[in-house]
Amino acid sequence: MASDVLQLPKESSSSHSHVLKQEIPALQLVASENGQARWGPLIRLPRGAELHEFGEGSRQGTLLVCSNRCFYIIFEQDLAESQSLKTDKRAAAQTA
């Protein structure tokens, strides 16, 4: 991304919600008063966190998400792996 400033969406415009089945890395966005954000710390979102998806992040293969009123950039692959963990455990439980 050419700039380190992003425009944050309104929290009510989320397209999808997900609950993490494993922790994943995320780059936190620190909001300013004008609705823009700068890169913040790299953290780990915990298992059980509810994420609200707002579309593509700053680069291809990333997503802009919100959890507990904070915005983050995550990798689509990390979210997919967390979600497939749920499916894999359910399938294993049904066959046992």
Phi and psi restraints in degrees (range 20) as a CNS / XPLOR table:
assign (resid 1 and name C) (resid 2 and name N)
       (resid 2 and name CA) (resid 2 and name C) 1.0 -71.3 20.0 2
assign (resid 2 and name N) (resid 2 and name CA)
       (resid 2 and name C) (resid 3 and name N) 1.0 -33.7 20.0 2
assign (resid 2 and name C) (resid 3 and name N)
       (resid 3 and name CA) (resid 3 and name C) 1.0 -114.2 20.0 2
assign (resid 3 and name N) (resid 3 and name CA)
       (resid 3 and name C) (resid 4 and name N) 1.0 155.2 20.0 2
assign (resid 3 and name C) (resid 4 and name N)
       (resid 4 and name CA) (resid 4 and name C) 1.0 -98.2 20.0 2
assign (resid 4 and name N) (resid 4 and name CA)
       (resid 4 and name C) (resid 5 and name N) 1.0 16.2 20.0 2
assign (resid 4 and name C) (resid 5 and name N)
       (resid 5 and name CA) (resid 5 and name C) 1.0 -114.0 20.0 2
assign (resid 5 and name N) (resid 5 and name CA)
       (resid 5 and name C) (resid 6 and name N) 1.0 133.7 20.0 2
assign (resid 5 and name C) (resid 6 and name N)
       (resid 6 and name CA) (resid 6 and name C) 1.0 -124.0 20.0 2
assign (resid 6 and name N) (resid 6 and name CA)
       (resid 6 and name C) (resid 7 and name N) 1.0 151.0 20.0 2
assign (resid 6 and name C) (resid 7 and name N)
       (resid 7 and name CA) (resid 7 and name C) 1.0 -94.3 20.0 2
assign (resid 7 and name N) (resid 7 and name CA)
       (resid 7 and name C) (resid 8 and name N) 1.0 124.1 20.0 2
assign (resid 7 and name C) (resid 8 and name N)
       (resid 8 and name CA) (resid 8 and name C) 1.0 -87.0 20.0 2
assign (resid 8 and name N) (resid 8 and name CA)
       (resid 8 and name C) (resid 9 and name N) 1.0 141.5 20.0 2
assign (resid 8 and name C) (resid 9 and name N)
       (resid 9 and name CA) (resid 9 and name C) 1.0 -77.5 20.0 2
assign (resid 9 and name N) (resid 9 and name CA)
       (resid 9 and name C) (resid 10 and name N) 1.0 170.0 20.0 2
assign (resid 9 and name C) (resid 10 and name N)
       (resid 10 and name CA) (resid 10 and name C) 1.0 -72.6 20.0 2
assign (resid 10 and name N) (resid 10 and name CA)
       (resid 10 and name C) (resid 11 and name N) 1.0 140.0 20.0 2
assign (resid 10 and name C) (resid 11 and name N)
       (resid 11 and name CA) (resid 11 and name C) 1.0 -61.0 20.0 2
assign (resid 11 and name N) (resid 11 and name CA)
       (resid 11 and name C) (resid 12 and name N) 1.0 -24.8 20.0 2
assign (resid 11 and name C) (resid 12 and name N)
       (resid 12 and name CA) (resid 12 and name C) 1.0 -78.5 20.0 2
assign (resid 12 and name N) (resid 12 and name CA)
       (resid 12 and name C) (resid 13 and name N) 1.0 -4.0 20.0 2
assign (resid 12 and name C) (resid 13 and name N)
       (resid 13 and name CA) (resid 13 and name C) 1.0 -97.1 20.0 2
assign (resid 13 and name N) (resid 13 and name CA)
       (resid 13 and name C) (resid 14 and name N) 1.0 20.5 20.0 2
assign (resid 13 and name C) (resid 14 and name N)
       (resid 14 and name CA) (resid 14 and name C) 1.0 -63.6 20.0 2
assign (resid 14 and name N) (resid 14 and name CA)
       (resid 14 and name C) (resid 15 and name N) 1.0 139.9 20.0 2
assign (resid 14 and name C) (resid 15 and name N)
       (resid 15 and name CA) (resid 15 and name C) 1.0 -95.5 20.0 2
assign (resid 15 and name N) (resid 15 and name CA)
       (resid 15 and name C) (resid 16 and name N) 1.0 -34.7 20.0 2
assign (resid 15 and name C) (resid 16 and name N)
       (resid 16 and name CA) (resid 16 and name C) 1.0 -144.1 20.0 2
assign (resid 16 and name N) (resid 16 and name CA)
       (resid 16 and name C) (resid 17 and name N) 1.0 155.9 20.0 2
assign (resid 16 and name C) (resid 17 and name N)
       (resid 17 and name CA) (resid 17 and name C) 1.0 -123.5 20.0 2
assign (resid 17 and name N) (resid 17 and name CA)
       (resid 17 and name C) (resid 18 and name N) 1.0 148.0 20.0 2
assign (resid 17 and name C) (resid 18 and name N)
       (resid 18 and name CA) (resid 18 and name C) 1.0 -141.0 20.0 2
assign (resid 18 and name N) (resid 18 and name CA)
       (resid 18 and name C) (resid 19 and name N) 1.0 150.3 20.0 2
assign (resid 18 and name C) (resid 19 and name N)
       (resid 19 and name CA) (resid 19 and name C) 1.0 -114.3 20.0 2
assign (resid 19 and name N) (resid 19 and name CA)
       (resid 19 and name C) (resid 20 and name N) 1.0 124.8 20.0 2
assign (resid 19 and name C) (resid 20 and name N)
       (resid 20 and name CA) (resid 20 and name C) 1.0 -70.1 20.0 2
assign (resid 20 and name N) (resid 20 and name CA)
       (resid 20 and name C) (resid 21 and name N) 1.0 134.5 20.0 2
assign (resid 20 and name C) (resid 21 and name N)
       (resid 21 and name CA) (resid 21 and name C) 1.0 -97.6 20.0 2
assign (resid 21 and name N) (resid 21 and name CA)
       (resid 21 and name C) (resid 22 and name N) 1.0 -8.4 20.0 2
assign (resid 21 and name C) (resid 22 and name N)
       (resid 22 and name CA) (resid 22 and name C) 1.0 -153.1 20.0 2
assign (resid 22 and name N) (resid 22 and name CA)
       (resid 22 and name C) (resid 23 and name N) 1.0 157.7 20.0 2
assign (resid 22 and name C) (resid 23 and name N)
       (resid 23 and name CA) (resid 23 and name C) 1.0 -71.4 20.0 2
assign (resid 23 and name N) (resid 23 and name CA)
       (resid 23 and name C) (resid 24 and name N) 1.0 149.5 20.0 2
assign (resid 23 and name C) (resid 24 and name N)
       (resid 24 and name CA) (resid 24 and name C) 1.0 -137.0 20.0 2
assign (resid 24 and name N) (resid 24 and name CA)
       (resid 24 and name C) (resid 25 and name N) 1.0 154.2 20.0 2
assign (resid 24 and name C) (resid 25 and name N)
       (resid 25 and name CA) (resid 25 and name C) 1.0 -74.1 20.0 2
assign (resid 25 and name N) (resid 25 and name CA)
       (resid 25 and name C) (resid 26 and name N) 1.0 150.0 20.0 2
assign (resid 25 and name C) (resid 26 and name N)
       (resid 26 and name CA) (resid 26 and name C) 1.0 -150.9 20.0 2
assign (resid 26 and name N) (resid 26 and name CA)
       (resid 26 and name C) (resid 27 and name N) 1.0 145.5 20.0 2
assign (resid 26 and name C) (resid 27 and name N)
       (resid 27 and name CA) (resid 27 and name C) 1.0 -99.6 20.0 2
assign (resid 27 and name N) (resid 27 and name CA)
       (resid 27 and name C) (resid 28 and name N) 1.0 113.7 20.0 2
assign (resid 27 and name C) (resid 28 and name N)
       (resid 28 and name CA) (resid 28 and name C) 1.0 -73.6 20.0 2
assign (resid 28 and name N) (resid 28 and name CA)
       (resid 28 and name C) (resid 29 and name N) 1.0 145.1 20.0 2
assign (resid 28 and name C) (resid 29 and name N)
       (resid 29 and name CA) (resid 29 and name C) 1.0 -107.9 20.0 2
assign (resid 29 and name N) (resid 29 and name CA)
       (resid 29 and name C) (resid 30 and name N) 1.0 128.6 20.0 2
assign (resid 29 and name C) (resid 30 and name N)
       (resid 30 and name CA) (resid 30 and name C) 1.0 -98.0 20.0 2
assign (resid 30 and name N) (resid 30 and name CA)
       (resid 30 and name C) (resid 31 and name N) 1.0 115.2 20.0 2
assign (resid 30 and name C) (resid 31 and name N)
       (resid 31 and name CA) (resid 31 and name C) 1.0 -80.4 20.0 2
assign (resid 31 and name N) (resid 31 and name CA)
       (resid 31 and name C) (resid 32 and name N) 1.0 148.9 20.0 2
assign (resid 31 and name C) (resid 32 and name N)
       (resid 32 and name CA) (resid 32 and name C) 1.0 -110.9 20.0 2
assign (resid 32 and name N) (resid 32 and name CA)
       (resid 32 and name C) (resid 33 and name N) 1.0 175.8 20.0 2
assign (resid 32 and name C) (resid 33 and name N)
       (resid 33 and name CA) (resid 33 and name C) 1.0 -63.7 20.0 2
assign (resid 33 and name N) (resid 33 and name CA)
       (resid 33 and name C) (resid 34 and name N) 1.0 -27.3 20.0 2
assign (resid 33 and name C) (resid 34 and name N)
       (resid 34 and name CA) (resid 34 and name C) 1.0 -87.9 20.0 2
assign (resid 34 and name N) (resid 34 and name CA)
       (resid 34 and name C) (resid 35 and name N) 1.0 9.8 20.0 2
assign (resid 34 and name C) (resid 35 and name N)
       (resid 35 and name CA) (resid 35 and name C) 1.0 86.0 20.0 2
assign (resid 35 and name N) (resid 35 and name CA)
       (resid 35 and name C) (resid 36 and name N) 1.0 -0.1 20.0 2
assign (resid 35 and name C) (resid 36 and name N)
       (resid 36 and name CA) (resid 36 and name C) 1.0 -93.1 20.0 2
assign (resid 36 and name N) (resid 36 and name CA)
       (resid 36 and name C) (resid 37 and name N) 1.0 166.3 20.0 2
assign (resid 36 and name C) (resid 37 and name N)
       (resid 37 and name CA) (resid 37 and name C) 1.0 -141.3 20.0 2
assign (resid 37 and name N) (resid 37 and name CA)
       (resid 37 and name C) (resid 38 and name N) 1.0 154.0 20.0 2
assign (resid 37 and name C) (resid 38 and name N)
       (resid 38 and name CA) (resid 38 and name C) 1.0 -118.0 20.0 2
assign (resid 38 and name N) (resid 38 and name CA)
       (resid 38 and name C) (resid 39 and name N) 1.0 160.4 20.0 2
assign (resid 38 and name C) (resid 39 and name N)
       (resid 39 and name CA) (resid 39 and name C) 1.0 -60.1 20.0 2
assign (resid 39 and name N) (resid 39 and name CA)
       (resid 39 and name C) (resid 40 and name N) 1.0 137.2 20.0 2
assign (resid 39 and name C) (resid 40 and name N)
       (resid 40 and name CA) (resid 40 and name C) 1.0 -115.4 20.0 2
assign (resid 40 and name N) (resid 40 and name CA)
       (resid 40 and name C) (resid 41 and name N) 1.0 -153.6 20.0 2
assign (resid 40 and name C) (resid 41 and name N)
       (resid 41 and name CA) (resid 41 and name C) 1.0 -76.1 20.0 2
assign (resid 41 and name N) (resid 41 and name CA)
       (resid 41 and name C) (resid 42 and name N) 1.0 156.8 20.0 2
assign (resid 41 and name C) (resid 42 and name N)
       (resid 42 and name CA) (resid 42 and name C) 1.0 -85.6 20.0 2
assign (resid 42 and name N) (resid 42 and name CA)
       (resid 42 and name C) (resid 43 and name N) 1.0 124.9 20.0 2
assign (resid 42 and name C) (resid 43 and name N)
       (resid 43 and name CA) (resid 43 and name C) 1.0 -129.5 20.0 2
assign (resid 43 and name N) (resid 43 and name CA)
       (resid 43 and name C) (resid 44 and name N) 1.0 -177.4 20.0 2
assign (resid 43 and name C) (resid 44 and name N)
       (resid 44 and name CA) (resid 44 and name C) 1.0 -121.3 20.0 2
assign (resid 44 and name N) (resid 44 and name CA)
       (resid 44 and name C) (resid 45 and name N) 1.0 121.7 20.0 2
assign (resid 44 and name C) (resid 45 and name N)
       (resid 45 and name CA) (resid 45 and name C) 1.0 -78.1 20.0 2
assign (resid 45 and name N) (resid 45 and name CA)
       (resid 45 and name C) (resid 46 and name N) 1.0 132.1 20.0 2
assign (resid 45 and name C) (resid 46 and name N)
       (resid 46 and name CA) (resid 46 and name C) 1.0 -77.0 20.0 2
assign (resid 46 and name N) (resid 46 and name CA)
       (resid 46 and name C) (resid 47 and name N) 1.0 156.5 20.0 2
assign (resid 46 and name C) (resid 47 and name N)
       (resid 47 and name CA) (resid 47 and name C) 1.0 -56.2 20.0 2
assign (resid 47 and name N) (resid 47 and name CA)
       (resid 47 and name C) (resid 48 and name N) 1.0 138.0 20.0 2
assign (resid 47 and name C) (resid 48 and name N)
       (resid 48 and name CA) (resid 48 and name C) 1.0 92.1 20.0 2
assign (resid 48 and name N) (resid 48 and name CA)
       (resid 48 and name C) (resid 49 and name N) 1.0 -9.0 20.0 2
assign (resid 48 and name C) (resid 49 and name N)
       (resid 49 and name CA) (resid 49 and name C) 1.0 -66.9 20.0 2
assign (resid 49 and name N) (resid 49 and name CA)
       (resid 49 and name C) (resid 50 and name N) 1.0 138.1 20.0 2
assign (resid 49 and name C) (resid 50 and name N)
       (resid 50 and name CA) (resid 50 and name C) 1.0 -93.1 20.0 2
assign (resid 50 and name N) (resid 50 and name CA)
       (resid 50 and name C) (resid 51 and name N) 1.0 123.6 20.0 2
assign (resid 50 and name C) (resid 51 and name N)
       (resid 51 and name CA) (resid 51 and name C) 1.0 -110.8 20.0 2
assign (resid 51 and name N) (resid 51 and name CA)
       (resid 51 and name C) (resid 52 and name N) 1.0 137.5 20.0 2
assign (resid 51 and name C) (resid 52 and name N)
       (resid 52 and name CA) (resid 52 and name C) 1.0 -111.2 20.0 2
assign (resid 52 and name N) (resid 52 and name CA)
       (resid 52 and name C) (resid 53 and name N) 1.0 121.6 20.0 2
assign (resid 52 and name C) (resid 53 and name N)
       (resid 53 and name CA) (resid 53 and name C) 1.0 -87.6 20.0 2
assign (resid 53 and name N) (resid 53 and name CA)
       (resid 53 and name C) (resid 54 and name N) 1.0 136.9 20.0 2
assign (resid 53 and name C) (resid 54 and name N)
       (resid 54 and name CA) (resid 54 and name C) 1.0 -122.4 20.0 2
assign (resid 54 and name N) (resid 54 and name CA)
       (resid 54 and name C) (resid 55 and name N) 1.0 19.0 20.0 2
assign (resid 54 and name C) (resid 55 and name N)
       (resid 55 and name CA) (resid 55 and name C) 1.0 100.8 20.0 2
assign (resid 55 and name N) (resid 55 and name CA)
       (resid 55 and name C) (resid 56 and name N) 1.0 -164.5 20.0 2
assign (resid 55 and name C) (resid 56 and name N)
       (resid 56 and name CA) (resid 56 and name C) 1.0 -64.3 20.0 2
assign (resid 56 and name N) (resid 56 and name CA)
       (resid 56 and name C) (resid 57 and name N) 1.0 143.4 20.0 2
assign (resid 56 and name C) (resid 57 and name N)
       (resid 57 and name CA) (resid 57 and name C) 1.0 -82.6 20.0 2
assign (resid 57 and name N) (resid 57 and name CA)
       (resid 57 and name C) (resid 58 and name N) 1.0 -147.2 20.0 2
assign (resid 57 and name C) (resid 58 and name N)
       (resid 58 and name CA) (resid 58 and name C) 1.0 -78.3 20.0 2
assign (resid 58 and name N) (resid 58 and name CA)
       (resid 58 and name C) (resid 59 and name N) 1.0 -20.3 20.0 2
assign (resid 58 and name C) (resid 59 and name N)
       (resid 59 and name CA) (resid 59 and name C) 1.0 -139.4 20.0 2
assign (resid 59 and name N) (resid 59 and name CA)
       (resid 59 and name C) (resid 60 and name N) 1.0 162.4 20.0 2
assign (resid 59 and name C) (resid 60 and name N)
       (resid 60 and name CA) (resid 60 and name C) 1.0 -60.1 20.0 2
assign (resid 60 and name N) (resid 60 and name CA)
       (resid 60 and name C) (resid 61 and name N) 1.0 137.9 20.0 2
assign (resid 60 and name C) (resid 61 and name N)
       (resid 61 and name CA) (resid 61 and name C) 1.0 89.9 20.0 2
assign (resid 61 and name N) (resid 61 and name CA)
       (resid 61 and name C) (resid 62 and name N) 1.0 3.7 20.0 2
assign (resid 61 and name C) (resid 62 and name N)
       (resid 62 and name CA) (resid 62 and name C) 1.0 -119.7 20.0 2
assign (resid 62 and name N) (resid 62 and name CA)
       (resid 62 and name C) (resid 63 and name N) 1.0 160.7 20.0 2
assign (resid 62 and name C) (resid 63 and name N)
       (resid 63 and name CA) (resid 63 and name C) 1.0 -127.9 20.0 2
assign (resid 63 and name N) (resid 63 and name CA)
       (resid 63 and name C) (resid 64 and name N) 1.0 147.5 20.0 2
assign (resid 63 and name C) (resid 64 and name N)
       (resid 64 and name CA) (resid 64 and name C) 1.0 -95.5 20.0 2
assign (resid 64 and name N) (resid 64 and name CA)
       (resid 64 and name C) (resid 65 and name N) 1.0 122.3 20.0 2
assign (resid 64 and name C) (resid 65 and name N)
       (resid 65 and name CA) (resid 65 and name C) 1.0 -131.2 20.0 2
assign (resid 65 and name N) (resid 65 and name CA)
       (resid 65 and name C) (resid 66 and name N) 1.0 163.2 20.0 2
assign (resid 65 and name C) (resid 66 and name N)
       (resid 66 and name CA) (resid 66 and name C) 1.0 -128.6 20.0 2
assign (resid 66 and name N) (resid 66 and name CA)
       (resid 66 and name C) (resid 67 and name N) 1.0 137.6 20.0 2
assign (resid 66 and name C) (resid 67 and name N)
       (resid 67 and name CA) (resid 67 and name C) 1.0 -144.0 20.0 2
assign (resid 67 and name N) (resid 67 and name CA)
       (resid 67 and name C) (resid 68 and name N) 1.0 127.5 20.0 2
assign (resid 67 and name C) (resid 68 and name N)
       (resid 68 and name CA) (resid 68 and name C) 1.0 51.7 20.0 2
assign (resid 68 and name N) (resid 68 and name CA)
       (resid 68 and name C) (resid 69 and name N) 1.0 44.7 20.0 2
assign (resid 68 and name C) (resid 69 and name N)
       (resid 69 and name CA) (resid 69 and name C) 1.0 66.3 20.0 2
assign (resid 69 and name N) (resid 69 and name CA)
       (resid 69 and name C) (resid 70 and name N) 1.0 15.8 20.0 2
assign (resid 69 and name C) (resid 70 and name N)
       (resid 70 and name CA) (resid 70 and name C) 1.0 -117.8 20.0 2
assign (resid 70 and name N) (resid 70 and name CA)
       (resid 70 and name C) (resid 71 and name N) 1.0 143.2 20.0 2
assign (resid 70 and name C) (resid 71 and name N)
       (resid 71 and name CA) (resid 71 and name C) 1.0 -98.8 20.0 2
assign (resid 71 and name N) (resid 71 and name CA)
       (resid 71 and name C) (resid 72 and name N) 1.0 147.5 20.0 2
assign (resid 71 and name C) (resid 72 and name N)
       (resid 72 and name CA) (resid 72 and name C) 1.0 -143.1 20.0 2
assign (resid 72 and name N) (resid 72 and name CA)
       (resid 72 and name C) (resid 73 and name N) 1.0 155.9 20.0 2
assign (resid 72 and name C) (resid 73 and name N)
       (resid 73 and name CA) (resid 73 and name C) 1.0 -107.7 20.0 2
assign (resid 73 and name N) (resid 73 and name CA)
       (resid 73 and name C) (resid 74 and name N) 1.0 127.4 20.0 2
assign (resid 73 and name C) (resid 74 and name N)
       (resid 74 and name CA) (resid 74 and name C) 1.0 -128.4 20.0 2
assign (resid 74 and name N) (resid 74 and name CA)
       (resid 74 and name C) (resid 75 and name N) 1.0 163.9 20.0 2
assign (resid 74 and name C) (resid 75 and name N)
       (resid 75 and name CA) (resid 75 and name C) 1.0 -85.1 20.0 2
assign (resid 75 and name N) (resid 75 and name CA)
       (resid 75 and name C) (resid 76 and name N) 1.0 135.0 20.0 2
assign (resid 75 and name C) (resid 76 and name N)
       (resid 76 and name CA) (resid 76 and name C) 1.0 -55.0 20.0 2
assign (resid 76 and name N) (resid 76 and name CA)
       (resid 76 and name C) (resid 77 and name N) 1.0 -40.4 20.0 2
assign (resid 76 and name C) (resid 77 and name N)
       (resid 77 and name CA) (resid 77 and name C) 1.0 -61.8 20.0 2
assign (resid 77 and name N) (resid 77 and name CA)
       (resid 77 and name C) (resid 78 and name N) 1.0 -40.1 20.0 2
assign (resid 77 and name C) (resid 78 and name N)
       (resid 78 and name CA) (resid 78 and name C) 1.0 -63.3 20.0 2
assign (resid 78 and name N) (resid 78 and name CA)
       (resid 78 and name C) (resid 79 and name N) 1.0 -42.0 20.0 2
assign (resid 78 and name C) (resid 79 and name N)
       (resid 79 and name CA) (resid 79 and name C) 1.0 -64.9 20.0 2
assign (resid 79 and name N) (resid 79 and name CA)
       (resid 79 and name C) (resid 80 and name N) 1.0 -44.6 20.0 2
assign (resid 79 and name C) (resid 80 and name N)
       (resid 80 and name CA) (resid 80 and name C) 1.0 -60.5 20.0 2
assign (resid 80 and name N) (resid 80 and name CA)
       (resid 80 and name C) (resid 81 and name N) 1.0 -41.8 20.0 2
assign (resid 80 and name C) (resid 81 and name N)
       (resid 81 and name CA) (resid 81 and name C) 1.0 -65.4 20.0 2
assign (resid 81 and name N) (resid 81 and name CA)
       (resid 81 and name C) (resid 82 and name N) 1.0 -39.2 20.0 2
assign (resid 81 and name C) (resid 82 and name N)
       (resid 82 and name CA) (resid 82 and name C) 1.0 -63.9 20.0 2
assign (resid 82 and name N) (resid 82 and name CA)
       (resid 82 and name C) (resid 83 and name N) 1.0 -41.6 20.0 2
assign (resid 82 and name C) (resid 83 and name N)
       (resid 83 and name CA) (resid 83 and name C) 1.0 -72.0 20.0 2
assign (resid 83 and name N) (resid 83 and name CA)
       (resid 83 and name C) (resid 84 and name N) 1.0 -35.2 20.0 2
assign (resid 83 and name C) (resid 84 and name N)
       (resid 84 and name CA) (resid 84 and name C) 1.0 -71.4 20.0 2
assign (resid 84 and name N) (resid 84 and name CA)
       (resid 84 and name C) (resid 85 and name N) 1.0 -25.4 20.0 2
assign (resid 84 and name C) (resid 85 and name N)
       (resid 85 and name CA) (resid 85 and name C) 1.0 -59.3 20.0 2
assign (resid 85 and name N) (resid 85 and name CA)
       (resid 85 and name C) (resid 86 and name N) 1.0 -41.0 20.0 2
assign (resid 85 and name C) (resid 86 and name N)
       (resid 86 and name CA) (resid 86 and name C) 1.0 -61.5 20.0 2
assign (resid 86 and name N) (resid 86 and name CA)
       (resid 86 and name C) (resid 87 and name N) 1.0 -47.3 20.0 2
assign (resid 86 and name C) (resid 87 and name N)
       (resid 87 and name CA) (resid 87 and name C) 1.0 -63.5 20.0 2
assign (resid 87 and name N) (resid 87 and name CA)
       (resid 87 and name C) (resid 88 and name N) 1.0 -44.5 20.0 2
assign (resid 87 and name C) (resid 88 and name N)
       (resid 88 and name CA) (resid 88 and name C) 1.0 -61.1 20.0 2
assign (resid 88 and name N) (resid 88 and name CA)
       (resid 88 and name C) (resid 89 and name N) 1.0 -43.3 20.0 2
assign (resid 88 and name C) (resid 89 and name N)
       (resid 89 and name CA) (resid 89 and name C) 1.0 -65.9 20.0 2
assign (resid 89 and name N) (resid 89 and name CA)
       (resid 89 and name C) (resid 90 and name N) 1.0 -39.9 20.0 2
assign (resid 89 and name C) (resid 90 and name N)
       (resid 90 and name CA) (resid 90 and name C) 1.0 -64.9 20.0 2
assign (resid 90 and name N) (resid 90 and name CA)
       (resid 90 and name C) (resid 91 and name N) 1.0 -43.0 20.0 2
assign (resid 90 and name C) (resid 91 and name N)
       (resid 91 and name CA) (resid 91 and name C) 1.0 -64.4 20.0 2
assign (resid 91 and name N) (resid 91 and name CA)
       (resid 91 and name C) (resid 92 and name N) 1.0 -40.8 20.0 2
assign (resid 91 and name C) (resid 92 and name N)
       (resid 92 and name CA) (resid 92 and name C) 1.0 -65.5 20.0 2
assign (resid 92 and name N) (resid 92 and name CA)
       (resid 92 and name C) (resid 93 and name N) 1.0 -38.2 20.0 2
assign (resid 92 and name C) (resid 93 and name N)
       (resid 93 and name CA) (resid 93 and name C) 1.0 -68.1 20.0 2
assign (resid 93 and name N) (resid 93 and name CA)
       (resid 93 and name C) (resid 94 and name N) 1.0 -36.1 20.0 2
assign (resid 93 and name C) (resid 94 and name N)
       (resid 94 and name CA) (resid 94 and name C) 1.0 -71.6 20.0 2
assign (resid 94 and name N) (resid 94 and name CA)
       (resid 94 and name C) (resid 95 and name N) 1.0 -30.5 20.0 2
assign (resid 94 and name C) (resid 95 and name N)
       (resid 95 and name CA) (resid 95 and name C) 1.0 -85.6 20.0 2
assign (resid 95 and name N) (resid 95 and name CA)
       (resid 95 and name C) (resid 96 and name N) 1.0 -14.3 20.0 2
